């Protein structure tokens, strides 16, 4: 089953668990998010493993600038 970018964004928002609602699109720059830090990155790594059965590392995240870059890691 293929995951749409919208489904991926929903999982991302749950994994990062922002304190206040943020507007996130496929073009959102990760470093521009108010709570994008090491804890958020860890949540995303866990999300990939649990939700999508895919193992990624912190190095993988370092090469991602936008949500679309993260989404492409599913491929």
PQR file of N, CA, C, O and H, with PARSE charges and radii, in Angstrom:
ATOM      1  N   UNK A   1       0.834  -1.184   0.000 -0.4000 1.5000
ATOM      2  CA  UNK A   1       0.000   0.000   0.000 -0.0000 2.0000
ATOM      3  C   UNK A   1       0.883   1.254   0.000  0.5500 1.7000
ATOM      4  O   UNK A   1       1.829   1.359   0.782 -0.5500 1.4000
ATOM      5  N   UNK A   2       0.570   2.175  -0.863 -0.4000 1.5000
ATOM      6  CA  UNK A   2       1.323   3.414  -0.967 -0.0000 2.0000
ATOM      7  C   UNK A   2       0.737   4.458  -0.021  0.5500 1.7000
ATOM      8  O   UNK A   2      -0.480   4.607   0.083 -0.5500 1.4000
ATOM      9  H   UNK A   2      -0.198   2.090  -1.498  0.4000 1.0000
ATOM     10  N   UNK A   3       1.601   5.159   0.649 -0.4000 1.5000
ATOM     11  CA  UNK A   3       1.194   6.215   1.562 -0.0000 2.0000
ATOM     12  C   UNK A   3       1.217   7.542   0.816  0.5500 1.7000
ATOM     13  O   UNK A   3       2.214   7.890   0.184 -0.5500 1.4000
ATOM     14  H   UNK A   3       2.590   5.038   0.564  0.4000 1.0000
ATOM     15  N   UNK A   4       0.113   8.280   0.893 -0.4000 1.5000
ATOM     16  CA  UNK A   4       0.070   9.598   0.248 -0.0000 2.0000
ATOM     17  C   UNK A   4       0.836  10.608   1.097  0.5500 1.7000
ATOM     18  O   UNK A   4       1.081  10.381   2.281 -0.5500 1.4000
ATOM     19  H   UNK A   4      -0.697   7.997   1.406  0.4000 1.0000
ATOM     20  N   UNK A   5       1.204  11.705   0.486 -0.4000 1.5000
ATOM     21  CA  UNK A   5       1.903  12.760   1.218 -0.0000 2.0000
ATOM     22  C   UNK A   5       1.015  13.301   2.339  0.5500 1.7000
ATOM     23  O   UNK A   5       1.519  13.679   3.396 -0.5500 1.4000
ATOM     24  H   UNK A   5       1.006  11.890  -0.476  0.4000 1.0000
ATOM     25  N   UNK A   6      -0.298  13.343   2.119 -0.4000 1.5000
ATOM     26  CA  UNK A   6      -1.207  13.832   3.160 -0.0000 2.0000
ATOM     27  C   UNK A   6      -1.229  12.889   4.365  0.5500 1.7000
ATOM     28  O   UNK A   6      -1.238  13.339   5.510 -0.5500 1.4000
ATOM     29  H   UNK A   6      -0.708  13.036   1.259  0.4000 1.0000
ATOM     30  N   UNK A   7      -1.236  11.578   4.100 -0.4000 1.5000
ATOM     31  CA  UNK A   7      -1.184  10.596   5.191 -0.0000 2.0000
ATOM     32  C   UNK A   7       0.143  10.709   5.934  0.5500 1.7000
ATOM     33  O   UNK A   7       0.194  10.615   7.160 -0.5500 1.4000
ATOM     34  H   UNK A   7      -1.229  11.212   3.170  0.4000 1.0000
ATOM     35  N   UNK A   8       1.210  10.911   5.174 -0.4000 1.5000
ATOM     36  CA  UNK A   8       2.529  11.056   5.767 -0.0000 2.0000
ATOM     37  C   UNK A   8       2.573  12.283   6.680  0.5500 1.7000
ATOM     38  O   UNK A   8       3.112  12.221   7.785 -0.5500 1.4000
ATOM     39  H   UNK A   8       1.169  10.987   4.178  0.4000 1.0000
ATOM     40  N   UNK A   9       2.010  13.387   6.218 -0.4000 1.5000
ATOM     41  CA  UNK A   9       1.996  14.614   7.025 -0.0000 2.0000
ATOM     42  C   UNK A   9       1.206  14.399   8.315  0.5500 1.7000
ATOM     43  O   UNK A   9       1.616  14.880   9.371 -0.5500 1.4000
ATOM     44  H   UNK A   9       1.572  13.438   5.321  0.4000 1.0000
ATOM     45  N   UNK A  10       0.090  13.693   8.247 -0.4000 1.5000
ATOM     46  CA  UNK A  10      -0.679  13.391   9.466 -0.0000 2.0000
ATOM     47  C   UNK A  10       0.178  12.620  10.457  0.5500 1.7000
ATOM     48  O   UNK A  10       0.200  12.939  11.646 -0.5500 1.4000
ATOM     49  H   UNK A  10      -0.243  13.303   7.389  0.4000 1.0000
ATOM     50  N   UNK A  11       0.880  11.608   9.972 -0.4000 1.5000
ATOM     51  CA  UNK A  11       1.764  10.823  10.847 -0.0000 2.0000
ATOM     52  C   UNK A  11       2.880  11.690  11.413  0.5500 1.7000
ATOM     53  O   UNK A  11       3.230  11.576  12.588 -0.5500 1.4000
ATOM     54  H   UNK A  11       0.862  11.348   9.006  0.4000 1.0000
ATOM     55  N   UNK A  12       3.434  12.555  10.576 -0.4000 1.5000
ATOM     56  CA  UNK A  12       4.493  13.465  11.007 -0.0000 2.0000
ATOM     57  C   UNK A  12       4.007  14.366  12.137  0.5500 1.7000
ATOM     58  O   UNK A  12       4.695  14.523  13.145 -0.5500 1.4000
ATOM     59  H   UNK A  12       3.150  12.648   9.622  0.4000 1.0000
ATOM     60  N   UNK A  13       2.842  14.951  11.978 -0.4000 1.5000
ATOM     61  CA  UNK A  13       2.293  15.853  12.999 -0.0000 2.0000
ATOM     62  C   UNK A  13       2.053  15.117  14.316  0.5500 1.7000
ATOM     63  O   UNK A  13       2.267  15.675  15.392 -0.5500 1.4000
ATOM     64  H   UNK A  13       2.282  14.824  11.159  0.4000 1.0000
ATOM     65  N   UNK A  14       1.615  13.881  14.228 -0.4000 1.5000
ATOM     66  CA  UNK A  14       1.414  13.078  15.436 -0.0000 2.0000
ATOM     67  C   UNK A  14       2.750  12.751  16.083  0.5500 1.7000
ATOM     68  O   UNK A  14       2.889  12.832  17.303 -0.5500 1.4000
ATOM     69  H   UNK A  14       1.441  13.428  13.354  0.4000 1.0000
ATOM     70  N   UNK A  15       3.725  12.385  15.278 -0.4000 1.5000
ATOM     71  CA  UNK A  15       5.042  11.996  15.796 -0.0000 2.0000
ATOM     72  C   UNK A  15       5.759  13.163  16.474  0.5500 1.7000
ATOM     73  O   UNK A  15       6.390  12.984  17.517 -0.5500 1.4000
ATOM     74  H   UNK A  15       3.613  12.320  14.286  0.4000 1.0000
ATOM     75  N   UNK A  16       5.665  14.344  15.891 -0.4000 1.5000
ATOM     76  CA  UNK A  16       6.366  15.498  16.447 -0.0000 2.0000
ATOM     77  C   UNK A  16       5.587  16.090  17.618  0.5500 1.7000
ATOM     78  O   UNK A  16       6.188  16.642  18.539 -0.5500 1.4000
ATOM     79  H   UNK A  16       5.153  14.489  15.044  0.4000 1.0000
ATOM     80  N   UNK A  17       4.263  15.982  17.595 -0.4000 1.5000
ATOM     81  CA  UNK A  17       3.405  16.419  18.698 -0.0000 2.0000
ATOM     82  C   UNK A  17       3.654  17.880  19.081  0.5500 1.7000
ATOM     83  O   UNK A  17       4.049  18.185  20.207 -0.5500 1.4000
ATOM     84  H   UNK A  17       3.775  15.534  16.846  0.4000 1.0000
ATOM     85  N   UNK A  18       3.415  18.770  18.122 -0.4000 1.5000
ATOM     86  CA  UNK A  18       3.596  20.198  18.353 -0.0000 2.0000
ATOM     87  C   UNK A  18       2.691  20.682  19.472  0.5500 1.7000
ATOM     88  O   UNK A  18       1.553  20.229  19.597 -0.5500 1.4000
ATOM     89  H   UNK A  18       3.094  18.522  17.207  0.4000 1.0000
ATOM     90  N   UNK A  19       3.197  21.602  20.288 -0.4000 1.5000
ATOM     91  CA  UNK A  19       2.411  22.150  21.389 -0.0000 2.0000
ATOM     92  C   UNK A  19       1.255  23.001  20.879  0.5500 1.7000
ATOM     93  O   UNK A  19       0.165  22.996  21.453 -0.5500 1.4000
ATOM     94  H   UNK A  19       4.121  21.970  20.187  0.4000 1.0000
ATOM     95  N   UNK A  20       1.503  23.731  19.797 -0.4000 1.5000
ATOM     96  CA  UNK A  20       0.458  24.525  19.163 -0.0000 2.0000
ATOM     97  C   UNK A  20       0.346  24.085  17.714  0.5500 1.7000
ATOM     98  O   UNK A  20       1.333  23.673  17.103 -0.5500 1.4000
ATOM     99  H   UNK A  20       2.388  23.735  19.331  0.4000 1.0000
ATOM    100  N   UNK A  21      -0.849  24.172  17.171 -0.4000 1.5000
ATOM    101  CA  UNK A  21      -1.081  23.725  15.794 -0.0000 2.0000
ATOM    102  C   UNK A  21      -0.191  24.505  14.821  0.5500 1.7000
ATOM    103  O   UNK A  21      -0.027  25.719  14.938 -0.5500 1.4000
ATOM    104  H   UNK A  21      -1.650  24.506  17.667  0.4000 1.0000
ATOM    105  N   UNK A  22       0.368  23.782  13.873 -0.4000 1.5000
ATOM    106  CA  UNK A  22       1.187  24.411  12.835 -0.0000 2.0000
ATOM    107  C   UNK A  22       0.638  24.003  11.480  0.5500 1.7000
ATOM    108  O   UNK A  22       0.100  22.909  11.305 -0.5500 1.4000
ATOM    109  H   UNK A  22       0.234  22.795  13.778  0.4000 1.0000
ATOM    110  N   UNK A  23       0.785  24.903  10.536 -0.4000 1.5000
ATOM    111  CA  UNK A  23       0.357  24.626   9.171 -0.0000 2.0000
ATOM    112  C   UNK A  23       1.535  24.003   8.434  0.5500 1.7000
ATOM    113  O   UNK A  23       2.563  24.649   8.232 -0.5500 1.4000
ATOM    114  H   UNK A  23       1.221  25.792  10.678  0.4000 1.0000
ATOM    115  N   UNK A  24       1.380  22.747   8.035 -0.4000 1.5000
ATOM    116  CA  UNK A  24       2.472  22.023   7.392 -0.0000 2.0000
ATOM    117  C   UNK A  24       2.025  21.584   6.000  0.5500 1.7000
ATOM    118  O   UNK A  24       0.943  21.027   5.819 -0.5500 1.4000
ATOM    119  H   UNK A  24       0.545  22.222   8.198  0.4000 1.0000
ATOM    120  N   UNK A  25       2.889  21.852   5.025 -0.4000 1.5000
ATOM    121  CA  UNK A  25       2.646  21.447   3.642 -0.0000 2.0000
ATOM    122  C   UNK A  25       3.850  20.624   3.183  0.5500 1.7000
ATOM    123  O   UNK A  25       4.857  20.557   3.887 -0.5500 1.4000
ATOM    124  H   UNK A  25       3.769  22.306   5.172  0.4000 1.0000
ATOM    125  N   UNK A  26       3.755  20.004   2.021 -0.4000 1.5000
ATOM    126  CA  UNK A  26       4.917  19.265   1.518 -0.0000 2.0000
ATOM    127  C   UNK A  26       6.175  20.132   1.367  0.5500 1.7000
ATOM    128  O   UNK A  26       7.289  19.613   1.418 -0.5500 1.4000
ATOM    129  H   UNK A  26       2.937  20.058   1.448  0.4000 1.0000
ATOM    130  N   UNK A  27       6.004  21.446   1.182 -0.4000 1.5000
ATOM    131  CA  UNK A  27       7.138  22.352   0.991 -0.0000 2.0000
ATOM    132  C   UNK A  27       7.644  22.987   2.281  0.5500 1.7000
ATOM    133  O   UNK A  27       8.565  23.804   2.250 -0.5500 1.4000
ATOM    134  H   UNK A  27       5.098  21.868   1.141  0.4000 1.0000
ATOM    135  N   UNK A  28       7.050  22.617   3.417 -0.4000 1.5000
ATOM    136  CA  UNK A  28       7.477  23.185   4.692 -0.0000 2.0000
ATOM    137  C   UNK A  28       8.941  22.836   4.961  0.5500 1.7000
ATOM    138  O   UNK A  28       9.347  21.680   4.845 -0.5500 1.4000
ATOM    139  H   UNK A  28       6.302  21.953   3.442  0.4000 1.0000
ATOM    140  N   UNK A  29       9.715  23.842   5.319 -0.4000 1.5000
ATOM    141  CA  UNK A  29      11.124  23.644   5.662 -0.0000 2.0000
ATOM    142  C   UNK A  29      11.196  23.211   7.126  0.5500 1.7000
ATOM    143  O   UNK A  29      10.691  23.897   8.014 -0.5500 1.4000
ATOM    144  H   UNK A  29       9.384  24.781   5.414  0.4000 1.0000
ATOM    145  N   UNK A  30      11.824  22.074   7.359 -0.4000 1.5000
ATOM    146  CA  UNK A  30      11.853  21.501   8.706 -0.0000 2.0000
ATOM    147  C   UNK A  30      12.444  22.454   9.736  0.5500 1.7000
ATOM    148  O   UNK A  30      11.874  22.628  10.813 -0.5500 1.4000
ATOM    149  H   UNK A  30      12.234  21.517   6.637  0.4000 1.0000
ATOM    150  N   UNK A  31      13.575  23.072   9.422 -0.4000 1.5000
ATOM    151  CA  UNK A  31      14.230  23.953  10.403 -0.0000 2.0000
ATOM    152  C   UNK A  31      13.392  25.188  10.726  0.5500 1.7000
ATOM    153  O   UNK A  31      13.656  25.867  11.719 -0.5500 1.4000
ATOM    154  H   UNK A  31      14.038  22.931   8.546  0.4000 1.0000
ATOM    155  N   UNK A  32      12.386  25.490   9.903 -0.4000 1.5000
ATOM    156  CA  UNK A  32      11.510  26.623  10.174 -0.0000 2.0000
ATOM    157  C   UNK A  32      10.375  26.277  11.140  0.5500 1.7000
ATOM    158  O   UNK A  32       9.664  27.166  11.609 -0.5500 1.4000
ATOM    159  H   UNK A  32      12.172  24.940   9.096  0.4000 1.0000
ATOM    160  N   UNK A  33      10.208  25.001  11.435 -0.4000 1.5000
ATOM    161  CA  UNK A  33       9.159  24.587  12.366 -0.0000 2.0000
ATOM    162  C   UNK A  33       9.564  24.973  13.786  0.5500 1.7000
ATOM    163  O   UNK A  33      10.724  24.807  14.163 -0.5500 1.4000
ATOM    164  H   UNK A  33      10.786  24.278  11.055  0.4000 1.0000
ATOM    165  N   UNK A  34       8.620  25.486  14.575 -0.4000 1.5000
ATOM    166  CA  UNK A  34       8.958  26.021  15.898 -0.0000 2.0000
ATOM    167  C   UNK A  34       9.539  24.989  16.867  0.5500 1.7000
ATOM    168  O   UNK A  34      10.294  25.359  17.766 -0.5500 1.4000
ATOM    169  H   UNK A  34       7.678  25.621  14.268  0.4000 1.0000
ATOM    170  N   UNK A  35       9.215  23.743  16.712 -0.4000 1.5000
ATOM    171  CA  UNK A  35       9.685  22.740  17.663 -0.0000 2.0000
ATOM    172  C   UNK A  35      10.538  21.659  16.999  0.5500 1.7000
ATOM    173  O   UNK A  35      10.632  20.544  17.514 -0.5500 1.4000
ATOM    174  H   UNK A  35       8.602  23.443  15.982  0.4000 1.0000
ATOM    175  N   UNK A  36      11.152  21.973  15.876 -0.4000 1.5000
ATOM    176  CA  UNK A  36      12.000  20.990  15.203 -0.0000 2.0000
ATOM    177  C   UNK A  36      13.343  20.948  15.933  0.5500 1.7000
ATOM    178  O   UNK A  36      14.185  21.832  15.777 -0.5500 1.4000
ATOM    179  H   UNK A  36      11.076  22.879  15.458  0.4000 1.0000
ATOM    180  N   UNK A  37      13.515  19.896  16.733 -0.4000 1.5000
ATOM    181  CA  UNK A  37      14.729  19.727  17.513 -0.0000 2.0000
ATOM    182  C   UNK A  37      15.066  18.241  17.570  0.5500 1.7000
ATOM    183  O   UNK A  37      14.467  17.444  16.848 -0.5500 1.4000
ATOM    184  H   UNK A  37      12.830  19.178  16.860  0.4000 1.0000
ATOM    185  N   UNK A  38      16.004  17.865  18.407 -0.4000 1.5000
ATOM    186  CA  UNK A  38      16.433  16.464  18.468 -0.0000 2.0000
ATOM    187  C   UNK A  38      15.308  15.542  18.924  0.5500 1.7000
ATOM    188  O   UNK A  38      15.223  14.404  18.462 -0.5500 1.4000
ATOM    189  H   UNK A  38      16.490  18.512  18.994  0.4000 1.0000
ATOM    190  N   UNK A  39      14.449  16.008  19.816 -0.4000 1.5000
ATOM    191  CA  UNK A  39      13.333  15.178  20.265 -0.0000 2.0000
ATOM    192  C   UNK A  39      12.329  14.964  19.131  0.5500 1.7000
ATOM    193  O   UNK A  39      11.805  13.862  18.968 -0.5500 1.4000
ATOM    194  H   UNK A  39      14.518  16.933  20.191  0.4000 1.0000
ATOM    195  N   UNK A  40      12.064  15.993  18.362 -0.4000 1.5000
ATOM    196  CA  UNK A  40      11.169  15.865  17.209 -0.0000 2.0000
ATOM    197  C   UNK A  40      11.775  14.904  16.189  0.5500 1.7000
ATOM    198  O   UNK A  40      11.068  14.069  15.625 -0.5500 1.4000
ATOM    199  H   UNK A  40      12.489  16.888  18.495  0.4000 1.0000
ATOM    200  N   UNK A  41      13.072  15.020  15.954 -0.4000 1.5000
ATOM    201  CA  UNK A  41      13.751  14.126  15.007 -0.0000 2.0000
ATOM    202  C   UNK A  41      13.655  12.678  15.471  0.5500 1.7000
ATOM    203  O   UNK A  41      13.426  11.780  14.661 -0.5500 1.4000
ATOM    204  H   UNK A  41      13.646  15.699  16.413  0.4000 1.0000
ATOM    205  N   UNK A  42      13.828  12.449  16.758 -0.4000 1.5000
ATOM    206  CA  UNK A  42      13.698  11.094  17.302 -0.0000 2.0000
ATOM    207  C   UNK A  42      12.288  10.567  17.076  0.5500 1.7000
ATOM    208  O   UNK A  42      12.111   9.403  16.718 -0.5500 1.4000
ATOM    209  H   UNK A  42      14.015  13.178  17.417  0.4000 1.0000
ATOM    210  N   UNK A  43      11.285  11.414  17.281 -0.4000 1.5000
ATOM    211  CA  UNK A  43       9.898  11.017  17.029 -0.0000 2.0000
ATOM    212  C   UNK A  43       9.678  10.621  15.583  0.5500 1.7000
ATOM    213  O   UNK A  43       8.933   9.682  15.303 -0.5500 1.4000
ATOM    214  H   UNK A  43      11.429  12.360  17.571  0.4000 1.0000
ATOM    215  N   UNK A  44      10.317  11.323  14.660 -0.4000 1.5000
ATOM    216  CA  UNK A  44      10.187  11.011  13.236 -0.0000 2.0000
ATOM    217  C   UNK A  44      10.874   9.680  12.920  0.5500 1.7000
ATOM    218  O   UNK A  44      10.355   8.884  12.136 -0.5500 1.4000
ATOM    219  H   UNK A  44      10.923  12.086  14.887  0.4000 1.0000
ATOM    220  N   UNK A  45      12.034   9.439  13.525 -0.4000 1.5000
ATOM    221  CA  UNK A  45      12.723   8.159  13.325 -0.0000 2.0000
ATOM    222  C   UNK A  45      11.850   7.006  13.811  0.5500 1.7000
ATOM    223  O   UNK A  45      11.735   5.983  13.135 -0.5500 1.4000
ATOM    224  H   UNK A  45      12.455  10.085  14.161  0.4000 1.0000
ATOM    225  N   UNK A  46      11.241   7.169  14.974 -0.4000 1.5000
ATOM    226  CA  UNK A  46      10.340   6.147  15.517 -0.0000 2.0000
ATOM    227  C   UNK A  46       9.119   5.985  14.612  0.5500 1.7000
ATOM    228  O   UNK A  46       8.675   4.863  14.370 -0.5500 1.4000
ATOM    229  H   UNK A  46      11.334   8.000  15.523  0.4000 1.0000
ATOM    230  N   UNK A  47       8.572   7.095  14.109 -0.4000 1.5000
ATOM    231  CA  UNK A  47       7.419   7.041  13.206 -0.0000 2.0000
ATOM    232  C   UNK A  47       7.741   6.203  11.978  0.5500 1.7000
ATOM    233  O   UNK A  47       6.938   5.358  11.581 -0.5500 1.4000
ATOM    234  H   UNK A  47       8.932   8.007  14.305  0.4000 1.0000
ATOM    235  N   UNK A  48       8.891   6.422  11.376 -0.4000 1.5000
ATOM    236  CA  UNK A  48       9.274   5.645  10.196 -0.0000 2.0000
ATOM    237  C   UNK A  48       9.297   4.157  10.519  0.5500 1.7000
ATOM    238  O   UNK A  48       8.826   3.336   9.732 -0.5500 1.4000
ATOM    239  H   UNK A  48       9.542   7.109  11.699  0.4000 1.0000
ATOM    240  N   UNK A  49       9.844   3.816  11.674 -0.4000 1.5000
ATOM    241  CA  UNK A  49       9.949   2.412  12.066 -0.0000 2.0000
ATOM    242  C   UNK A  49       8.589   1.799  12.362  0.5500 1.7000
ATOM    243  O   UNK A  49       8.245   0.748  11.821 -0.5500 1.4000
ATOM    244  H   UNK A  49      10.227   4.482  12.314  0.4000 1.0000
ATOM    245  N   UNK A  50       7.821   2.449  13.215 -0.4000 1.5000
ATOM    246  CA  UNK A  50       6.548   1.887  13.687 -0.0000 2.0000
ATOM    247  C   UNK A  50       5.444   1.983  12.632  0.5500 1.7000
ATOM    248  O   UNK A  50       4.748   1.002  12.372 -0.5500 1.4000
ATOM    249  H   UNK A  50       8.101   3.302  13.656  0.4000 1.0000
ATOM    250  N   UNK A  51       5.282   3.146  12.034 -0.4000 1.5000
ATOM    251  CA  UNK A  51       4.171   3.366  11.103 -0.0000 2.0000
ATOM    252  C   UNK A  51       4.432   2.812   9.701  0.5500 1.7000
ATOM    253  O   UNK A  51       3.507   2.385   9.009 -0.5500 1.4000
ATOM    254  H   UNK A  51       5.847   3.943  12.245  0.4000 1.0000
ATOM    255  N   UNK A  52       5.710   2.824   9.293 -0.4000 1.5000
ATOM    256  CA  UNK A  52       6.014   2.486   7.901 -0.0000 2.0000
ATOM    257  C   UNK A  52       6.985   1.319   7.735  0.5500 1.7000
ATOM    258  O   UNK A  52       7.268   0.907   6.610 -0.5500 1.4000
ATOM    259  H   UNK A  52       6.461   3.171   9.855  0.4000 1.0000
ATOM    260  N   UNK A  53       7.500   0.781   8.850 -0.4000 1.5000
ATOM    261  CA  UNK A  53       8.402  -0.352   8.767 -0.0000 2.0000
ATOM    262  C   UNK A  53       9.708  -0.033   8.059  0.5500 1.7000
ATOM    263  O   UNK A  53      10.311  -0.907   7.437 -0.5500 1.4000
ATOM    264  H   UNK A  53       7.271   1.116   9.763  0.4000 1.0000
ATOM    265  N   UNK A  54      10.144   1.214   8.152 -0.4000 1.5000
ATOM    266  CA  UNK A  54      11.353   1.670   7.454 -0.0000 2.0000
ATOM    267  C   UNK A  54      12.336   2.213   8.489  0.5500 1.7000
ATOM    268  O   UNK A  54      11.955   3.000   9.356 -0.5500 1.4000
ATOM    269  H   UNK A  54       9.654   1.924   8.657  0.4000 1.0000
ATOM    270  N   UNK A  55      13.587   1.800   8.401 -0.4000 1.5000
ATOM    271  CA  UNK A  55      14.606   2.280   9.321 -0.0000 2.0000
ATOM    272  C   UNK A  55      15.358   3.447   8.690  0.5500 1.7000
ATOM    273  O   UNK A  55      15.897   3.338   7.589 -0.5500 1.4000
ATOM    274  H   UNK A  55      13.896   1.161   7.697  0.4000 1.0000
ATOM    275  N   UNK A  56      15.381   4.571   9.416 -0.4000 1.5000
ATOM    276  CA  UNK A  56      16.174   5.723   8.987 -0.0000 2.0000
ATOM    277  C   UNK A  56      17.053   6.138  10.157  0.5500 1.7000
ATOM    278  O   UNK A  56      16.836   5.716  11.292 -0.5500 1.4000
ATOM    279  H   UNK A  56      14.943   4.659  10.310  0.4000 1.0000
ATOM    280  N   UNK A  57      18.040   6.966   9.869 -0.4000 1.5000
ATOM    281  CA  UNK A  57      18.970   7.430  10.894 -0.0000 2.0000
ATOM    282  C   UNK A  57      18.959   8.956  10.983  0.5500 1.7000
ATOM    283  O   UNK A  57      18.341   9.643  10.170 -0.5500 1.4000
ATOM    284  H   UNK A  57      18.216   7.309   8.946  0.4000 1.0000
ATOM    285  N   UNK A  58      19.650   9.451  11.976 -0.4000 1.5000
ATOM    286  CA  UNK A  58      19.806  10.895  12.092 -0.0000 2.0000
ATOM    287  C   UNK A  58      20.513  11.484  10.879  0.5500 1.7000
ATOM    288  O   UNK A  58      20.219  12.604  10.464 -0.5500 1.4000
ATOM    289  H   UNK A  58      20.153   8.892  12.636  0.4000 1.0000
ATOM    290  N   UNK A  59      21.449  10.722  10.311 -0.4000 1.5000
ATOM    291  CA  UNK A  59      22.134  11.193   9.103 -0.0000 2.0000
ATOM    292  C   UNK A  59      21.157  11.350   7.943  0.5500 1.7000
ATOM    293  O   UNK A  59      21.268  12.289   7.155 -0.5500 1.4000
ATOM    294  H   UNK A  59      21.688   9.812  10.648  0.4000 1.0000
ATOM    295  N   UNK A  60      20.191  10.422   7.841 -0.4000 1.5000
ATOM    296  CA  UNK A  60      19.169  10.547   6.801 -0.0000 2.0000
ATOM    297  C   UNK A  60      18.409  11.863   6.977  0.5500 1.7000
ATOM    298  O   UNK A  60      18.140  12.572   6.007 -0.5500 1.4000
ATOM    299  H   UNK A  60      20.101   9.659   8.481  0.4000 1.0000
ATOM    300  N   UNK A  61      18.069  12.177   8.227 -0.4000 1.5000
ATOM    301  CA  UNK A  61      17.317  13.403   8.506 -0.0000 2.0000
ATOM    302  C   UNK A  61      18.133  14.653   8.192  0.5500 1.7000
ATOM    303  O   UNK A  61      17.582  15.663   7.756 -0.5500 1.4000
ATOM    304  H   UNK A  61      18.288  11.601   9.015  0.4000 1.0000
ATOM    305  N   UNK A  62      19.433  14.585   8.411 -0.4000 1.5000
ATOM    306  CA  UNK A  62      20.283  15.754   8.148 -0.0000 2.0000
ATOM    307  C   UNK A  62      20.259  16.157   6.679  0.5500 1.7000
ATOM    308  O   UNK A  62      20.491  17.318   6.344 -0.5500 1.4000
ATOM    309  H   UNK A  62      19.881  13.764   8.765  0.4000 1.0000
ATOM    310  N   UNK A  63      19.978  15.195   5.807 -0.4000 1.5000
ATOM    311  CA  UNK A  63      19.946  15.479   4.371 -0.0000 2.0000
ATOM    312  C   UNK A  63      18.573  15.944   3.894  0.5500 1.7000
ATOM    313  O   UNK A  63      18.388  16.211   2.706 -0.5500 1.4000
ATOM    314  H   UNK A  63      19.789  14.252   6.079  0.4000 1.0000
ATOM    315  N   UNK A  64      17.621  16.043   4.801 -0.4000 1.5000
ATOM    316  CA  UNK A  64      16.260  16.463   4.452 -0.0000 2.0000
ATOM    317  C   UNK A  64      16.055  17.925   4.813  0.5500 1.7000
ATOM    318  O   UNK A  64      16.353  18.357   5.927 -0.5500 1.4000
ATOM    319  H   UNK A  64      17.771  15.826   5.765  0.4000 1.0000
ATOM    320  N   UNK A  65      15.541  18.676   3.851 -0.4000 1.5000
ATOM    321  CA  UNK A  65      15.248  20.081   4.084 -0.0000 2.0000
ATOM    322  C   UNK A  65      13.756  20.303   4.293  0.5500 1.7000
ATOM    323  O   UNK A  65      13.356  21.075   5.165 -0.5500 1.4000
ATOM    324  H   UNK A  65      15.298  18.325   2.946  0.4000 1.0000
ATOM    325  N   UNK A  66      12.937  19.632   3.497 -0.4000 1.5000
ATOM    326  CA  UNK A  66      11.476  19.831   3.540 -0.0000 2.0000
ATOM    327  C   UNK A  66      10.758  18.543   3.910  0.5500 1.7000
ATOM    328  O   UNK A  66      11.369  17.478   4.000 -0.5500 1.4000
ATOM    329  H   UNK A  66      13.262  19.006   2.789  0.4000 1.0000
ATOM    330  N   UNK A  67       9.461  18.657   4.123 -0.4000 1.5000
ATOM    331  CA  UNK A  67       8.627  17.476   4.374 -0.0000 2.0000
ATOM    332  C   UNK A  67       8.669  16.525   3.183  0.5500 1.7000
ATOM    333  O   UNK A  67       8.643  15.308   3.367 -0.5500 1.4000
ATOM    334  H   UNK A  67       8.965  19.522   4.050  0.4000 1.0000
ATOM    335  N   UNK A  68       8.733  17.054   1.977 -0.4000 1.5000
ATOM    336  CA  UNK A  68       8.818  16.200   0.789 -0.0000 2.0000
ATOM    337  C   UNK A  68      10.096  15.383   0.811  0.5500 1.7000
ATOM    338  O   UNK A  68      10.090  14.214   0.424 -0.5500 1.4000
ATOM    339  H   UNK A  68       8.754  18.042   1.827  0.4000 1.0000
ATOM    340  N   UNK A  69      11.192  15.979   1.258 -0.4000 1.5000
ATOM    341  CA  UNK A  69      12.449  15.228   1.370 -0.0000 2.0000
ATOM    342  C   UNK A  69      12.291  14.058   2.342  0.5500 1.7000
ATOM    343  O   UNK A  69      12.772  12.956   2.080 -0.5500 1.4000
ATOM    344  H   UNK A  69      11.197  16.928   1.573  0.4000 1.0000
ATOM    345  N   UNK A  70      11.623  14.302   3.447 -0.4000 1.5000
ATOM    346  CA  UNK A  70      11.355  13.221   4.407 -0.0000 2.0000
ATOM    347  C   UNK A  70      10.489  12.144   3.764  0.5500 1.7000
ATOM    348  O   UNK A  70      10.769  10.951   3.887 -0.5500 1.4000
ATOM    349  H   UNK A  70      11.233  15.198   3.660  0.4000 1.0000
ATOM    350  N   UNK A  71       9.446  12.573   3.087 -0.4000 1.5000
ATOM    351  CA  UNK A  71       8.511  11.645   2.445 -0.0000 2.0000
ATOM    352  C   UNK A  71       9.229  10.738   1.445  0.5500 1.7000
ATOM    353  O   UNK A  71       8.903   9.557   1.327 -0.5500 1.4000
ATOM    354  H   UNK A  71       9.218  13.542   2.988  0.4000 1.0000
ATOM    355  N   UNK A  72      10.200  11.292   0.730 -0.4000 1.5000
ATOM    356  CA  UNK A  72      10.945  10.521  -0.252 -0.0000 2.0000
ATOM    357  C   UNK A  72      11.759   9.391   0.382  0.5500 1.7000
ATOM    358  O   UNK A  72      12.125   8.432  -0.298 -0.5500 1.4000
ATOM    359  H   UNK A  72      10.464  12.251   0.825  0.4000 1.0000
ATOM    360  N   UNK A  73      12.043   9.501   1.688 -0.4000 1.5000
ATOM    361  CA  UNK A  73      12.761   8.433   2.372 -0.0000 2.0000
ATOM    362  C   UNK A  73      11.943   7.141   2.456  0.5500 1.7000
ATOM    363  O   UNK A  73      12.489   6.060   2.679 -0.5500 1.4000
ATOM    364  H   UNK A  73      11.746  10.280   2.240  0.4000 1.0000
ATOM    365  N   UNK A  74      10.628   7.271   2.272 -0.4000 1.5000
ATOM    366  CA  UNK A  74       9.779   6.069   2.282 -0.0000 2.0000
ATOM    367  C   UNK A  74      10.051   5.181   1.079  0.5500 1.7000
ATOM    368  O   UNK A  74       9.893   3.962   1.141 -0.5500 1.4000
ATOM    369  H   UNK A  74      10.185   8.149   2.091  0.4000 1.0000
ATOM    370  N   UNK A  75      10.468   5.819  -0.032 -0.4000 1.5000
ATOM    371  CA  UNK A  75      10.671   5.121  -1.302 -0.0000 2.0000
ATOM    372  C   UNK A  75      11.637   4.011  -1.185  0.5500 1.7000
ATOM    373  O   UNK A  75      11.914   3.327  -2.170 -0.5500 1.4000
ATOM    374  H   UNK A  75      10.596   6.809  -0.082  0.4000 1.0000
TER
END
